[in-house]
């Protein structure tokens, strides 16, 4: 029996861009990692940033780590879909990777802040298939405990992140859906259900 191939007459349907935002410490990176392990055909949007790598982070896998000069050049050349300043550093999304992957029918997970989510949605236009999700902590108390447990920030930095988180949570109404990350596995399954429902239209 011969193996069937995808017909050239039926190009792949455009993929979905899934934007996930959350206050620092809410687990959006871990959630994205779990989703990608469960769906090997999905892709991660890799942001460009001027901040230094954290322990274990790899260039070209977690982020594209660049100098402020390199970042400015990318912005000037129109190579970024969006960019935003967060915690004294700048982040941006390379445009070509997102657009090319969506055309090929790939679903892309993008973990970015509220500013970036708004800019991306505007830049992509109304015709793009975009699902926006905001991840909430069970409470501010739990969020503080998670940040302290990371042991990567000073007490002053943690307090600053808590204050910013409270402002970000006020923006949750901008998103299509909100998901409370009480239990990681349940959160992952809930997001999968939301993506599947959106995909079916």
C-alpha positions in Angstrom: 0.0 0.0 0.0 1.3 3.4 -0.9 1.5 6.2 1.7 -0.8 9.1 1.0 0.7 12.6 0.9 -0.8 15.9 1.7 -2.4 17.3 -1.4 -1.0 20.5 -2.8 -4.6 21.6 -3.5 -5.3 21.8 0.3 -2.8 24.0 2.0 -2.6 23.7 5.8 -5.1 25.9 7.6 -3.4 28.8 9.3 -2.2 28.0 12.8 -3.3 29.6 16.0 -1.2 32.1 18.0 -1.9 31.4 21.7 -0.8 34.3 23.9 -0.3 33.5 27.6 0.3 36.3 30.1 0.7 36.1 33.8 2.3 38.0 36.7 5.9 36.9 37.4 5.9 33.7 39.5 2.5 32.4 38.2 4.1 29.6 36.2 3.5 30.5 32.6 6.9 29.3 31.5 6.3 25.9 33.2 2.8 25.7 31.7 4.2 26.4 28.2 6.9 23.7 28.7 4.2 21.1 29.7 2.0 22.0 26.7 4.9 21.6 24.3 5.9 18.2 25.7 2.3 17.1 25.2 1.9 18.5 21.7 5.2 18.0 19.8 3.9 19.8 16.7 3.3 23.0 18.6 6.0 25.7 18.7 7.3 28.1 21.3 7.7 31.8 20.4 11.2 32.7 21.4 11.6 36.3 22.5 14.7 38.5 22.1 15.9 40.2 25.3 18.6 42.4 26.6 18.6 40.8 30.1 21.2 38.3 31.2 20.4 34.5 31.1 19.2 32.9 34.3 20.8 29.7 35.5 20.0 26.9 33.0 18.7 29.2 30.3 20.1 28.7 26.8 20.4 31.2 23.9 18.1 30.4 21.0 16.1 28.0 23.2 14.7 30.1 26.0 15.4 33.5 24.6 17.6 35.2 22.1 20.0 37.1 24.4 21.3 40.2 22.7 23.0 43.5 23.5 21.0 46.7 23.7 22.6 47.8 20.4 21.5 44.6 18.7 18.0 45.0 20.0 17.8 48.6 18.9 18.9 47.6 15.4 16.2 44.9 15.2 13.6 47.5 16.2 14.8 50.0 13.7 14.8 47.4 10.9 11.2 46.5 11.7 12.2 42.9 12.5 10.1 42.8 15.7 6.3 42.1 16.0 6.3 43.8 19.4 8.6 45.1 22.1 8.3 46.1 25.7 10.3 47.2 28.6 10.0 44.9 31.6 12.1 45.2 34.8 14.8 47.5 33.4 15.2 45.3 30.3 13.6 45.1 26.9 11.9 42.1 25.2 10.7 41.7 21.7 9.2 39.0 19.4 10.9 38.3 16.0 8.3 38.9 13.4 9.3 36.4 10.6 9.3 33.3 12.8 5.7 33.9 13.9 4.2 34.7 10.5 6.0 31.9 8.7 5.0 29.3 11.3 1.4 30.3 11.3 1.2 30.1 7.5 2.5 26.5 7.8 -0.4 25.6 10.1 1.7 25.5 13.3 0.2 26.5 16.6 2.5 28.9 18.5 2.6 29.5 22.2 3.7 33.0 23.2 4.4 33.8 26.8 4.6 37.6 27.1 3.6 40.4 29.4 0.4 42.5 29.1 2.1 45.3 27.1 3.4 42.8 24.6 0.1 41.0 24.3 -1.7 44.1 23.4 0.9 45.2 20.9 1.0 41.8 19.3 -2.7 41.5 18.9 -2.9 45.0 17.3 0.1 44.3 15.0 -1.3 40.9 13.8 -4.6 42.4 12.8 -8.2 41.2 13.0 -7.7 38.4 10.5 -5.2 36.5 12.6 -6.4 33.6 14.7 -5.3 34.7 18.2 -6.3 33.3 21.5 -5.3 35.3 24.6 -5.1 33.7 28.0 -4.3 35.3 31.4 -2.9 33.0 34.1 -3.9 34.1 37.6 -2.3 33.0 40.9 -4.7 31.5 43.5 -3.9 34.5 45.7 -1.2 37.2 46.2 0.0 35.3 49.3 0.6 32.2 47.2 2.3 34.3 44.5 4.7 35.7 47.1 5.5 32.2 48.4 6.3 31.1 44.8 8.6 34.1 44.2 10.4 33.5 47.5 10.7 29.8 46.6 12.6 30.6 43.4 15.4 32.2 45.4 16.3 34.3 42.3 15.2 37.8 43.6 16.0 39.9 46.6 13.1 40.7 49.1 13.0 44.2 47.5 12.7 42.8 44.0 10.0 40.4 45.2 8.0 43.2 46.7 8.3 45.2 43.4 7.1 42.2 41.4 4.1 41.8 43.7 3.1 45.4 43.2 3.5 45.1 39.4 1.5 41.8 39.5 -1.4 43.5 41.2 -1.5 46.1 38.4 -1.2 43.4 35.7 -4.1 41.4 37.2 -6.3 44.5 36.6 -5.7 43.9 32.9 -7.0 40.4 32.9 -10.3 41.6 31.3 -8.4 42.3 28.1 -7.9 38.5 27.6 -10.3 36.0 26.0 -10.1 33.7 29.1 -8.5 33.7 32.5 -7.2 30.5 34.2 -6.3 30.2 37.8 -3.1 28.1 38.3 -4.0 26.3 41.5 -2.8 22.9 40.2 -0.4 22.7 37.3 -1.8 19.6 35.7 -5.4 20.9 35.9 -4.3 24.2 34.5 -2.6 22.6 31.5 -5.7 20.5 30.7 -7.9 23.5 31.0 -5.7 25.5 28.6 -5.7 22.5 26.2 -9.5 22.5 26.3 -9.7 26.2 25.6 -7.3 25.9 22.6 -9.3 22.9 21.2 -12.5 24.8 21.5 -11.1 27.9 19.8 -9.6 25.8 17.0 -13.0 24.2 16.3 -14.5 27.7 16.2 
